[in-house]
Amino acid sequence: MQALLSFVLTSLLLLFCAGAQADVYQDVNRLIVAEQWSKAQSQAQEHLKTRPTDPQMRLLLSRIQDGQGQTTEAMATLQGLTQSYPELPEPHNNLAALLARQNRYAEALEALQAAVRARPDYGTALENLGDVYMALAIQAYQNASRAPAPQPRVTSKRLAAEQLLKSPAP
C-alpha cells in the first residue's frame, strides 16, 4: 500500500510539473503575440537559467530578440539551436527567414535546405525555399539586364517574378 501511495503521489507531482512547464511556453508565447517583449524575455531567460538547452524556449527567445530588433542576437540564438539540434527544422527555417530579410539569399538557401533535410514535408520551409529561389531568380534577371545586349524578355521576367513574390498568400 505504501508503494502504491508513493507511486500515485510521484505521478501527480510529475503531472503537475509537466503542466507547469507547458504553461511557461504558453505564457511566453502569449506575451510574444501581445508584443510584450521585455516581459517575455524575462520569463524566457528565467526559464533558461534552469534549462539552458531547452530548444523550445530558445526558439521562443529568438522570436523575442527579433521582435525587439535584436536580429544579430536572434540569428546567434538560432545558429546555436541548429548546431545543438540539427534534426529540428524550425530553427533552420527561422534562421533562413532572418537571412532572407537581409538579402543573404545564398545563406538562407542553405538553411532552408537543412530544414527540408530535417523534415521533408515541412510546408513552411518548402514555401520559403520557393520564395528564396524566386528572390535569387530576380537577382539573376537584374544581372542579366545589365549584361551587354540584354534580351528584351529579361525585364518582363523580372517584373513577373517580383509581382509573384509580392502577391499575398491565398
Salt bridges, closest charged atoms under 4 A:
ASP27 OD1 - ARG30 NH2 2.47
GLU46 OE1 - LYS49 NZ 3.43
ASP54 OD2 - HIS47 NE2 2.65
ASP66 OD1 - ARG101 NH2 2.49
GLU90 OE2 - ARG119 NH1 3.86
GLU107 OE1 - ARG104 NH2 2.75
ASP121 OD1 - ARG119 NE 3.25
GLU162 OE2 - ARG158 NH1 3.11
